[in-house]
């Protein structure tokens, strides 16, 4: 599970096995027992949420959007795209 970024309580990461065939570029965000998944292309969009409240999700989307290109680049390096 490569961790891409940490900011405050949020850890942003990929799972090493992202499916077969591999899903499109996305990032998982975890804080404590809460976790959400965000698609990165064409725009940042919530794919799944387990525990985050709407206000917190809005903040996380802003954080992920600001680092979107860095995350996509890390995805491509890690998965060899």
N, CA, C and O atoms as a CHARMM CRD file, in Angstrom:
* protein
*
  324
    1    1 UNK  N      0.84800  -1.16900   0.00000 PROA 1      0.00000
    2    1 UNK  CA     0.00000   0.00000   0.00000 PROA 1      0.00000
    3    1 UNK  C      0.89600   1.23500   0.00000 PROA 1      0.00000
    4    1 UNK  O      1.29300   1.71000   1.06400 PROA 1      0.00000
    5    2 UNK  N      1.21400   1.75300  -1.17000 PROA 2      0.00000
    6    2 UNK  CA     2.05900   2.95100  -1.21300 PROA 2      0.00000
    7    2 UNK  C      1.29200   4.19400  -0.74700 PROA 2      0.00000
    8    2 UNK  O      0.24000   4.53100  -1.29000 PROA 2      0.00000
    9    3 UNK  N      1.83300   4.85600   0.25400 PROA 3      0.00000
   10    3 UNK  CA     1.23100   6.09300   0.75300 PROA 3      0.00000
   11    3 UNK  C      1.78000   7.23400  -0.08200 PROA 3      0.00000
   12    3 UNK  O      2.99500   7.40200  -0.19200 PROA 3      0.00000
   13    4 UNK  N      0.89400   8.01400  -0.66600 PROA 4      0.00000
   14    4 UNK  CA     1.28400   9.09200  -1.55700 PROA 4      0.00000
   15    4 UNK  C      1.46200  10.39300  -0.79000 PROA 4      0.00000
   16    4 UNK  O      2.46300  11.08600  -0.97000 PROA 4      0.00000
   17    5 UNK  N      0.50800  10.72900   0.05600 PROA 5      0.00000
   18    5 UNK  CA     0.56600  11.99300   0.80200 PROA 5      0.00000
   19    5 UNK  C     -0.07300  11.82000   2.17200 PROA 5      0.00000
   20    5 UNK  O     -0.99500  11.02400   2.35000 PROA 5      0.00000
   21    6 UNK  N      0.43000  12.56800   3.11900 PROA 6      0.00000
   22    6 UNK  CA    -0.20800  12.68900   4.43800 PROA 6      0.00000
   23    6 UNK  C     -0.43900  14.16600   4.68300 PROA 6      0.00000
   24    6 UNK  O      0.44100  14.99100   4.43500 PROA 6      0.00000
   25    7 UNK  N     -1.61600  14.49400   5.16800 PROA 7      0.00000
   26    7 UNK  CA    -1.92400  15.88200   5.50800 PROA 7      0.00000
   27    7 UNK  C     -2.92900  15.86100   6.64300 PROA 7      0.00000
   28    7 UNK  O     -4.03400  15.33900   6.49800 PROA 7      0.00000
   29    8 UNK  N     -2.53800  16.43100   7.77500 PROA 8      0.00000
   30    8 UNK  CA    -3.41400  16.37600   8.93700 PROA 8      0.00000
   31    8 UNK  C     -3.73800  14.92800   9.24600 PROA 8      0.00000
   32    8 UNK  O     -2.84100  14.08500   9.26800 PROA 8      0.00000
   33    9 UNK  N     -5.01600  14.62200   9.48800 PROA 9      0.00000
   34    9 UNK  CA    -5.38700  13.24500   9.81800 PROA 9      0.00000
   35    9 UNK  C     -5.52700  12.33700   8.59200 PROA 9      0.00000
   36    9 UNK  O     -5.81100  11.14700   8.72800 PROA 9      0.00000
   37   10 UNK  N     -5.32900  12.89700   7.40200 PROA 10     0.00000
   38   10 UNK  CA    -5.61800  12.15700   6.16800 PROA 10     0.00000
   39   10 UNK  C     -4.38200  11.50800   5.57500 PROA 10     0.00000
   40   10 UNK  O     -3.34200  12.14100   5.39800 PROA 10     0.00000
   41   11 UNK  N     -4.52700  10.22700   5.27300 PROA 11     0.00000
   42   11 UNK  CA    -3.48900   9.47100   4.57400 PROA 11     0.00000
   43   11 UNK  C     -4.07700   9.13900   3.20300 PROA 11     0.00000
   44   11 UNK  O     -5.15800   8.55700   3.11100 PROA 11     0.00000
   45   12 UNK  N     -3.36400   9.50900   2.14200 PROA 12     0.00000
   46   12 UNK  CA    -3.81300   9.21900   0.77300 PROA 12     0.00000
   47   12 UNK  C     -2.91300   8.13800   0.19400 PROA 12     0.00000
   48   12 UNK  O     -1.68800   8.24100   0.24900 PROA 12     0.00000
   49   13 UNK  N     -3.53300   7.09700  -0.36200 PROA 13     0.00000
   50   13 UNK  CA    -2.75700   5.93400  -0.78100 PROA 13     0.00000
   51   13 UNK  C     -3.44600   5.16600  -1.90000 PROA 13     0.00000
   52   13 UNK  O     -4.61700   5.38900  -2.20800 PROA 13     0.00000
   53   14 UNK  N     -2.68300   4.25700  -2.50000 PROA 14     0.00000
   54   14 UNK  CA    -3.18600   3.26900  -3.45000 PROA 14     0.00000
   55   14 UNK  C     -3.08700   1.91600  -2.75700 PROA 14     0.00000
   56   14 UNK  O     -2.24200   1.72200  -1.88200 PROA 14     0.00000
   57   15 UNK  N     -3.93500   1.00000  -3.14000 PROA 15     0.00000
   58   15 UNK  CA    -3.72800  -0.39300  -2.77300 PROA 15     0.00000
   59   15 UNK  C     -2.79800  -0.98700  -3.82300 PROA 15     0.00000
   60   15 UNK  O     -2.87800  -0.62200  -4.99600 PROA 15     0.00000
   61   16 UNK  N     -1.92800  -1.88600  -3.42200 PROA 16     0.00000
   62   16 UNK  CA    -0.97500  -2.48400  -4.36300 PROA 16     0.00000
   63   16 UNK  C     -1.68200  -3.26800  -5.46200 PROA 16     0.00000
   64   16 UNK  O     -1.21500  -3.30100  -6.60000 PROA 16     0.00000
   65   17 UNK  N     -2.80900  -3.90200  -5.12600 PROA 17     0.00000
   66   17 UNK  CA    -3.58000  -4.65600  -6.10600 PROA 17     0.00000
   67   17 UNK  C     -4.86900  -3.88200  -6.36100 PROA 17     0.00000
   68   17 UNK  O     -5.81200  -3.96500  -5.57300 PROA 17     0.00000
   69   18 UNK  N     -4.91100  -3.14600  -7.43300 PROA 18     0.00000
   70   18 UNK  CA    -6.07400  -2.31000  -7.73400 PROA 18     0.00000
   71   18 UNK  C     -7.00200  -2.95700  -8.75700 PROA 18     0.00000
   72   18 UNK  O     -7.60800  -2.27000  -9.57900 PROA 18     0.00000
   73   19 UNK  N     -7.10800  -4.28200  -8.70000 PROA 19     0.00000
   74   19 UNK  CA    -8.05400  -4.99400  -9.54800 PROA 19     0.00000
   75   19 UNK  C     -7.44000  -5.51200 -10.82300 PROA 19     0.00000
   76   19 UNK  O     -6.37500  -5.07000 -11.25300 PROA 19     0.00000
   77   20 UNK  N     -8.13500  -6.46100 -11.41800 PROA 20     0.00000
   78   20 UNK  CA    -7.69900  -7.02700 -12.67500 PROA 20     0.00000
   79   20 UNK  C     -8.93100  -7.22600 -13.54200 PROA 20     0.00000
   80   20 UNK  O     -9.72000  -8.12400 -13.25000 PROA 20     0.00000
   81   21 UNK  N     -9.13700  -6.45200 -14.57500 PROA 21     0.00000
   82   21 UNK  CA    -8.22600  -5.39700 -15.02000 PROA 21     0.00000
   83   21 UNK  C     -8.20300  -4.23200 -14.02900 PROA 21     0.00000
   84   21 UNK  O     -9.15400  -4.01800 -13.27700 PROA 21     0.00000
   85   22 UNK  N     -7.10500  -3.49000 -14.04600 PROA 22     0.00000
   86   22 UNK  CA    -6.92300  -2.38200 -13.11000 PROA 22     0.00000
   87   22 UNK  C     -7.98900  -1.30900 -13.32000 PROA 22     0.00000
   88   22 UNK  O     -8.32000  -0.95900 -14.45300 PROA 22     0.00000
   89   23 UNK  N     -8.51000  -0.80300 -12.22700 PROA 23     0.00000
   90   23 UNK  CA    -9.47500   0.29000 -12.29400 PROA 23     0.00000
   91   23 UNK  C     -8.78100   1.55700 -12.78500 PROA 23     0.00000
   92   23 UNK  O     -7.55600   1.65700 -12.72300 PROA 23     0.00000
   93   24 UNK  N     -9.55800   2.52600 -13.27400 PROA 24     0.00000
   94   24 UNK  CA    -8.96200   3.81200 -13.65600 PROA 24     0.00000
   95   24 UNK  C     -8.28700   4.47500 -12.44700 PROA 24     0.00000
   96   24 UNK  O     -8.53600   4.10300 -11.30000 PROA 24     0.00000
   97   25 UNK  N     -7.43900   5.45200 -12.72400 PROA 25     0.00000
   98   25 UNK  CA    -6.69400   6.14700 -11.67000 PROA 25     0.00000
   99   25 UNK  C     -7.62600   6.67300 -10.58100 PROA 25     0.00000
  100   25 UNK  O     -8.62600   7.33500 -10.86000 PROA 25     0.00000
  101   26 UNK  N     -7.27100   6.35800  -9.33100 PROA 26     0.00000
  102   26 UNK  CA    -8.04700   6.82200  -8.18200 PROA 26     0.00000
  103   26 UNK  C     -7.14400   6.81900  -6.95000 PROA 26     0.00000
  104   26 UNK  O     -6.03200   6.29100  -6.97400 PROA 26     0.00000
  105   27 UNK  N     -7.64300   7.41400  -5.89000 PROA 27     0.00000
  106   27 UNK  CA    -6.89500   7.49000  -4.63400 PROA 27     0.00000
  107   27 UNK  C     -7.84000   7.15100  -3.48700 PROA 27     0.00000
  108   27 UNK  O     -9.02300   7.48800  -3.51700 PROA 27     0.00000
  109   28 UNK  N     -7.30200   6.48500  -2.48600 PROA 28     0.00000
  110   28 UNK  CA    -8.04500   6.19300  -1.27200 PROA 28     0.00000
  111   28 UNK  C     -7.58700   7.18400  -0.20900 PROA 28     0.00000
  112   28 UNK  O     -6.40600   7.52400  -0.14000 PROA 28     0.00000
  113   29 UNK  N     -8.50900   7.64100   0.61100 PROA 29     0.00000
  114   29 UNK  CA    -8.18800   8.56300   1.70100 PROA 29     0.00000
  115   29 UNK  C     -8.71900   7.93400   2.98200 PROA 29     0.00000
  116   29 UNK  O     -9.87600   7.52100   3.05200 PROA 29     0.00000
  117   30 UNK  N     -7.85500   7.86800   3.99600 PROA 30     0.00000
  118   30 UNK  CA    -8.24500   7.28100   5.26900 PROA 30     0.00000
  119   30 UNK  C     -7.90200   8.23600   6.39800 PROA 30     0.00000
  120   30 UNK  O     -6.87400   8.91400   6.38000 PROA 30     0.00000
  121   31 UNK  N     -8.78800   8.26900   7.37600 PROA 31     0.00000
  122   31 UNK  CA    -8.55500   8.97500   8.63700 PROA 31     0.00000
  123   31 UNK  C     -9.21300   8.13600   9.71800 PROA 31     0.00000
  124   31 UNK  O    -10.43900   8.03800   9.77500 PROA 31     0.00000
  125   32 UNK  N     -8.40400   7.53300  10.57300 PROA 32     0.00000
  126   32 UNK  CA    -8.95200   6.62600  11.58200 PROA 32     0.00000
  127   32 UNK  C     -9.63700   5.45500  10.90500 PROA 32     0.00000
  128   32 UNK  O     -9.03600   4.77600  10.07400 PROA 32     0.00000
  129   33 UNK  N    -10.89800   5.21500  11.25800 PROA 33     0.00000
  130   33 UNK  CA   -11.64200   4.09200  10.67700 PROA 33     0.00000
  131   33 UNK  C    -12.44500   4.50700   9.44200 PROA 33     0.00000
  132   33 UNK  O    -13.13700   3.67500   8.85500 PROA 33     0.00000
  133   34 UNK  N    -12.36500   5.77000   9.04200 PROA 34     0.00000
  134   34 UNK  CA   -13.11100   6.26700   7.87900 PROA 34     0.00000
  135   34 UNK  C    -12.24200   6.15200   6.63000 PROA 34     0.00000
  136   34 UNK  O    -11.03100   6.36700   6.67400 PROA 34     0.00000
  137   35 UNK  N    -12.88900   5.80700   5.51500 PROA 35     0.00000
  138   35 UNK  CA   -12.15200   5.71000   4.25400 PROA 35     0.00000
  139   35 UNK  C    -13.07200   6.08300   3.09300 PROA 35     0.00000
  140   35 UNK  O    -14.26100   5.76600   3.09500 PROA 35     0.00000
  141   36 UNK  N    -12.49700   6.75700   2.11100 PROA 36     0.00000
  142   36 UNK  CA   -13.22700   7.11500   0.89400 PROA 36     0.00000
  143   36 UNK  C    -12.30800   6.88500  -0.29900 PROA 36     0.00000
  144   36 UNK  O    -11.08300   6.85800  -0.17800 PROA 36     0.00000
  145   37 UNK  N    -12.94400   6.71900  -1.45600 PROA 37     0.00000
  146   37 UNK  CA   -12.21000   6.50800  -2.71000 PROA 37     0.00000
  147   37 UNK  C    -12.64900   7.58200  -3.69000 PROA 37     0.00000
  148   37 UNK  O    -13.83700   7.87900  -3.81100 PROA 37     0.00000
  149   38 UNK  N    -11.67400   8.16500  -4.39200 PROA 38     0.00000
  150   38 UNK  CA   -11.95300   9.24500  -5.33400 PROA 38     0.00000
  151   38 UNK  C    -11.36400   8.92100  -6.69100 PROA 38     0.00000
  152   38 UNK  O    -10.18400   8.58900  -6.79600 PROA 38     0.00000
  153   39 UNK  N    -12.18700   9.01700  -7.74000 PROA 39     0.00000
  154   39 UNK  CA   -11.68200   8.93800  -9.10700 PROA 39     0.00000
  155   39 UNK  C    -10.88800  10.20800  -9.37900 PROA 39     0.00000
  156   39 UNK  O    -11.20500  11.26200  -8.82700 PROA 39     0.00000
  157   40 UNK  N     -9.87200  10.12400 -10.21300 PROA 40     0.00000
  158   40 UNK  CA    -9.02100  11.27600 -10.50200 PROA 40     0.00000
  159   40 UNK  C     -9.22900  11.83900 -11.89600 PROA 40     0.00000
  160   40 UNK  O     -8.83400  12.97100 -12.17100 PROA 40     0.00000
  161   41 UNK  N     -9.84000  11.07100 -12.76900 PROA 41     0.00000
  162   41 UNK  CA   -10.01700  11.51700 -14.14900 PROA 41     0.00000
  163   41 UNK  C    -11.43500  11.25500 -14.61600 PROA 41     0.00000
  164   41 UNK  O    -11.97900  10.20700 -14.26700 PROA 41     0.00000
  165   42 UNK  N    -12.06400  12.11800 -15.37000 PROA 42     0.00000
  166   42 UNK  CA   -11.47500  13.34800 -15.88600 PROA 42     0.00000
  167   42 UNK  C    -11.34000  14.43500 -14.81400 PROA 42     0.00000
  168   42 UNK  O    -10.48700  15.31600 -14.92700 PROA 42     0.00000
  169   43 UNK  N    -12.17600  14.37300 -13.78100 PROA 43     0.00000
  170   43 UNK  CA   -12.09100  15.30200 -12.64800 PROA 43     0.00000
  171   43 UNK  C    -12.17000  14.49600 -11.36600 PROA 43     0.00000
  172   43 UNK  O    -12.57800  13.33500 -11.39100 PROA 43     0.00000
  173   44 UNK  N    -11.79100  15.08700 -10.25600 PROA 44     0.00000
  174   44 UNK  CA   -11.89400  14.41700  -8.96800 PROA 44     0.00000
  175   44 UNK  C    -13.37900  14.23000  -8.63800 PROA 44     0.00000
  176   44 UNK  O    -14.16200  15.18000  -8.66300 PROA 44     0.00000
  177   45 UNK  N    -13.74400  12.98300  -8.32800 PROA 45     0.00000
  178   45 UNK  CA   -15.13800  12.66400  -8.00900 PROA 45     0.00000
  179   45 UNK  C    -15.17100  11.53600  -6.97900 PROA 45     0.00000
  180   45 UNK  O    -14.36300  10.61000  -7.03300 PROA 45     0.00000
  181   46 UNK  N    -16.10000  11.62400  -6.05600 PROA 46     0.00000
  182   46 UNK  CA   -16.25900  10.59700  -5.03100 PROA 46     0.00000
  183   46 UNK  C    -16.74100   9.30200  -5.66100 PROA 46     0.00000
  184   46 UNK  O    -17.73600   9.28900  -6.38700 PROA 46     0.00000
  185   47 UNK  N    -16.03600   8.21200  -5.38300 PROA 47     0.00000
  186   47 UNK  CA   -16.42700   6.88500  -5.87900 PROA 47     0.00000
  187   47 UNK  C    -17.10200   6.06800  -4.78300 PROA 47     0.00000
  188   47 UNK  O    -18.04800   5.32700  -5.04900 PROA 47     0.00000
  189   48 UNK  N    -16.61100   6.20400  -3.53800 PROA 48     0.00000
  190   48 UNK  CA   -17.14200   5.42600  -2.42800 PROA 48     0.00000
  191   48 UNK  C    -16.78800   6.12900  -1.12600 PROA 48     0.00000
  192   48 UNK  O    -15.72900   6.74500  -1.01000 PROA 48     0.00000
  193   49 UNK  N    -17.67500   6.03400  -0.15300 PROA 49     0.00000
  194   49 UNK  CA   -17.44400   6.67400   1.13400 PROA 49     0.00000
  195   49 UNK  C    -17.87200   5.73600   2.24900 PROA 49     0.00000
  196   49 UNK  O    -18.94900   5.14200   2.20500 PROA 49     0.00000
  197   50 UNK  N    -17.02000   5.61600   3.23700 PROA 50     0.00000
  198   50 UNK  CA   -17.33900   4.80400   4.39800 PROA 50     0.00000
  199   50 UNK  C    -16.98800   5.58700   5.66200 PROA 50     0.00000
  200   50 UNK  O    -15.92000   5.40300   6.24500 PROA 50     0.00000
  201   51 UNK  N    -17.90500   6.46400   6.07500 PROA 51     0.00000
  202   51 UNK  CA   -17.75400   7.12500   7.36200 PROA 51     0.00000
  203   51 UNK  C    -17.53000   8.61800   7.37000 PROA 51     0.00000
  204   51 UNK  O    -17.76600   9.25400   8.39700 PROA 51     0.00000
  205   52 UNK  N    -17.08300   9.21400   6.27400 PROA 52     0.00000
  206   52 UNK  CA   -16.86700  10.66100   6.26700 PROA 52     0.00000
  207   52 UNK  C    -18.20300  11.40000   6.12800 PROA 52     0.00000
  208   52 UNK  O    -19.08500  10.96000   5.39100 PROA 52     0.00000
  209   53 UNK  N    -18.34400  12.50700   6.82800 PROA 53     0.00000
  210   53 UNK  CA   -19.52900  13.35900   6.70600 PROA 53     0.00000
  211   53 UNK  C    -19.36000  14.30000   5.51700 PROA 53     0.00000
  212   53 UNK  O    -18.24100  14.51400   5.05000 PROA 53     0.00000
  213   54 UNK  N    -20.45200  14.85900   5.02800 PROA 54     0.00000
  214   54 UNK  CA   -20.45600  15.70000   3.82300 PROA 54     0.00000
  215   54 UNK  C    -19.46000  16.85500   3.92100 PROA 54     0.00000
  216   54 UNK  O    -18.74300  17.13100   2.95900 PROA 54     0.00000
  217   55 UNK  N    -19.40700  17.52500   5.05400 PROA 55     0.00000
  218   55 UNK  CA   -18.49700  18.66400   5.20900 PROA 55     0.00000
  219   55 UNK  C    -17.04000  18.20800   5.09700 PROA 55     0.00000
  220   55 UNK  O    -16.21500  18.88100   4.47800 PROA 55     0.00000
  221   56 UNK  N    -16.73900  17.07700   5.69500 PROA 56     0.00000
  222   56 UNK  CA   -15.37800  16.54200   5.63500 PROA 56     0.00000
  223   56 UNK  C    -15.03500  16.09900   4.20900 PROA 56     0.00000
  224   56 UNK  O    -13.91300  16.30900   3.74700 PROA 56     0.00000
  225   57 UNK  N    -15.99600  15.48800   3.51500 PROA 57     0.00000
  226   57 UNK  CA   -15.76500  15.07900   2.12300 PROA 57     0.00000
  227   57 UNK  C    -15.46300  16.28000   1.23700 PROA 57     0.00000
  228   57 UNK  O    -14.59600  16.21100   0.36500 PROA 57     0.00000
  229   58 UNK  N    -16.17100  17.37100   1.45800 PROA 58     0.00000
  230   58 UNK  CA   -15.92700  18.58400   0.67700 PROA 58     0.00000
  231   58 UNK  C    -14.48800  19.05800   0.87200 PROA 58     0.00000
  232   58 UNK  O    -13.82100  19.44900  -0.08600 PROA 58     0.00000
  233   59 UNK  N    -14.02200  19.02200   2.09800 PROA 59     0.00000
  234   59 UNK  CA   -12.64600  19.42200   2.39700 PROA 59     0.00000
  235   59 UNK  C    -11.64800  18.46400   1.73800 PROA 59     0.00000
  236   59 UNK  O    -10.64700  18.90100   1.16900 PROA 59     0.00000
  237   60 UNK  N    -11.92100  17.17400   1.81700 PROA 60     0.00000
  238   60 UNK  CA   -11.02600  16.17500   1.22500 PROA 60     0.00000
  239   60 UNK  C    -10.97500  16.33600  -0.29200 PROA 60     0.00000
  240   60 UNK  O     -9.90200  16.23600  -0.88700 PROA 60     0.00000
  241   61 UNK  N    -12.11900  16.58500  -0.92400 PROA 61     0.00000
  242   61 UNK  CA   -12.13600  16.78600  -2.37300 PROA 61     0.00000
  243   61 UNK  C    -11.24200  17.96500  -2.74700 PROA 61     0.00000
  244   61 UNK  O    -10.53200  17.90600  -3.75100 PROA 61     0.00000
  245   62 UNK  N    -11.26700  19.02600  -1.95700 PROA 62     0.00000
  246   62 UNK  CA   -10.39300  20.16900  -2.20400 PROA 62     0.00000
  247   62 UNK  C     -8.92400  19.79400  -2.09700 PROA 62     0.00000
  248   62 UNK  O     -8.10400  20.21300  -2.91400 PROA 62     0.00000
  249   63 UNK  N     -8.59800  19.00300  -1.08400 PROA 63     0.00000
  250   63 UNK  CA    -7.21600  18.56500  -0.87400 PROA 63     0.00000
  251   63 UNK  C     -6.74900  17.67800  -2.03000 PROA 63     0.00000
  252   63 UNK  O     -5.65000  17.85700  -2.55400 PROA 63     0.00000
  253   64 UNK  N     -7.59300  16.72200  -2.42200 PROA 64     0.00000
  254   64 UNK  CA    -7.24500  15.81300  -3.51700 PROA 64     0.00000
  255   64 UNK  C     -7.15600  16.58800  -4.83100 PROA 64     0.00000
  256   64 UNK  O     -6.25200  16.34300  -5.63000 PROA 64     0.00000
  257   65 UNK  N     -8.07500  17.51000  -5.06000 PROA 65     0.00000
  258   65 UNK  CA    -8.05100  18.29800  -6.29600 PROA 65     0.00000
  259   65 UNK  C     -6.77000  19.10900  -6.41200 PROA 65     0.00000
  260   65 UNK  O     -6.19200  19.20800  -7.49400 PROA 65     0.00000
  261   66 UNK  N     -6.32500  19.68700  -5.30600 PROA 66     0.00000
  262   66 UNK  CA    -5.10900  20.50100  -5.31500 PROA 66     0.00000
  263   66 UNK  C     -3.86600  19.66600  -5.64300 PROA 66     0.00000
  264   66 UNK  O     -2.90100  20.18000  -6.20900 PROA 66     0.00000
  265   67 UNK  N     -3.89200  18.38200  -5.28600 PROA 67     0.00000
  266   67 UNK  CA    -2.73600  17.50900  -5.52100 PROA 67     0.00000
  267   67 UNK  C     -2.99700  16.51200  -6.64800 PROA 67     0.00000
  268   67 UNK  O     -2.23500  15.56000  -6.81800 PROA 67     0.00000
  269   68 UNK  N     -4.05700  16.72000  -7.41200 PROA 68     0.00000
  270   68 UNK  CA    -4.49600  15.75700  -8.42300 PROA 68     0.00000
  271   68 UNK  C     -3.36100  15.33500  -9.36300 PROA 68     0.00000
  272   68 UNK  O     -3.13200  14.13800  -9.54000 PROA 68     0.00000
  273   69 UNK  N     -2.65800  16.27700  -9.96000 PROA 69     0.00000
  274   69 UNK  CA    -1.62000  15.92700 -10.92300 PROA 69     0.00000
  275   69 UNK  C     -0.50000  15.13900 -10.26500 PROA 69     0.00000
  276   69 UNK  O      0.01000  14.18600 -10.85400 PROA 69     0.00000
  277   70 UNK  N     -0.11400  15.51300  -9.07200 PROA 70     0.00000
  278   70 UNK  CA     0.91800  14.78400  -8.33000 PROA 70     0.00000
  279   70 UNK  C      0.46500  13.34000  -8.07300 PROA 70     0.00000
  280   70 UNK  O      1.26500  12.41000  -8.17800 PROA 70     0.00000
  281   71 UNK  N     -0.79900  13.16000  -7.74200 PROA 71     0.00000
  282   71 UNK  CA    -1.32700  11.81900  -7.47100 PROA 71     0.00000
  283   71 UNK  C     -1.37400  10.99400  -8.75600 PROA 71     0.00000
  284   71 UNK  O     -0.98300   9.82700  -8.75800 PROA 71     0.00000
  285   72 UNK  N     -1.85100  11.59400  -9.85000 PROA 72     0.00000
  286   72 UNK  CA    -1.90300  10.89400 -11.13800 PROA 72     0.00000
  287   72 UNK  C     -0.49400  10.49000 -11.57000 PROA 72     0.00000
  288   72 UNK  O     -0.29000   9.37600 -12.05100 PROA 72     0.00000
  289   73 UNK  N      0.47100  11.38100 -11.40400 PROA 73     0.00000
  290   73 UNK  CA     1.86200  11.05400 -11.75800 PROA 73     0.00000
  291   73 UNK  C      2.37000   9.88200 -10.92200 PROA 73     0.00000
  292   73 UNK  O      3.03300   8.98700 -11.44700 PROA 73     0.00000
  293   74 UNK  N      2.06300   9.88400  -9.62300 PROA 74     0.00000
  294   74 UNK  CA     2.49600   8.79000  -8.74000 PROA 74     0.00000
  295   74 UNK  C      1.81100   7.48600  -9.15300 PROA 74     0.00000
  296   74 UNK  O      2.43800   6.42700  -9.12500 PROA 74     0.00000
  297   75 UNK  N      0.54100   7.55000  -9.53300 PROA 75     0.00000
  298   75 UNK  CA    -0.19400   6.36600 -10.01500 PROA 75     0.00000
  299   75 UNK  C      0.51700   5.78100 -11.24400 PROA 75     0.00000
  300   75 UNK  O      0.77200   4.57900 -11.31900 PROA 75     0.00000
  301   76 UNK  N      0.82700   6.65700 -12.20000 PROA 76     0.00000
  302   76 UNK  CA     1.45800   6.20400 -13.44100 PROA 76     0.00000
  303   76 UNK  C      2.84300   5.60400 -13.19400 PROA 76     0.00000
  304   76 UNK  O      3.20600   4.61300 -13.82700 PROA 76     0.00000
  305   77 UNK  N      3.60400   6.18200 -12.29600 PROA 77     0.00000
  306   77 UNK  CA     4.91700   5.63400 -11.96300 PROA 77     0.00000
  307   77 UNK  C      4.75200   4.28200 -11.27400 PROA 77     0.00000
  308   77 UNK  O      5.42200   3.31700 -11.64100 PROA 77     0.00000
  309   78 UNK  N      3.87200   4.20400 -10.28700 PROA 78     0.00000
  310   78 UNK  CA     3.71500   2.98000  -9.51500 PROA 78     0.00000
  311   78 UNK  C      3.18300   1.81800 -10.34600 PROA 78     0.00000
  312   78 UNK  O      3.67800   0.69400 -10.25100 PROA 78     0.00000
  313   79 UNK  N      2.16700   2.10200 -11.16300 PROA 79     0.00000
  314   79 UNK  CA     1.52700   1.03300 -11.93800 PROA 79     0.00000
  315   79 UNK  C      2.08600   0.90700 -13.35200 PROA 79     0.00000
  316   79 UNK  O      1.63200   0.06400 -14.12600 PROA 79     0.00000
  317   80 UNK  N      3.06600   1.73900 -13.69100 PROA 80     0.00000
  318   80 UNK  CA     3.74800   1.60000 -14.96900 PROA 80     0.00000
  319   80 UNK  C      2.93800   2.02200 -16.16800 PROA 80     0.00000
  320   80 UNK  O      3.06100   1.42300 -17.23700 PROA 80     0.00000
  321   81 UNK  N      2.10400   3.05200 -16.01800 PROA 81     0.00000
  322   81 UNK  CA     1.30800   3.54600 -17.14800 PROA 81     0.00000
  323   81 UNK  C      2.08700   4.56500 -17.93200 PROA 81     0.00000
  324   81 UNK  O      1.58500   5.09700 -18.92100 PROA 81     0.00000
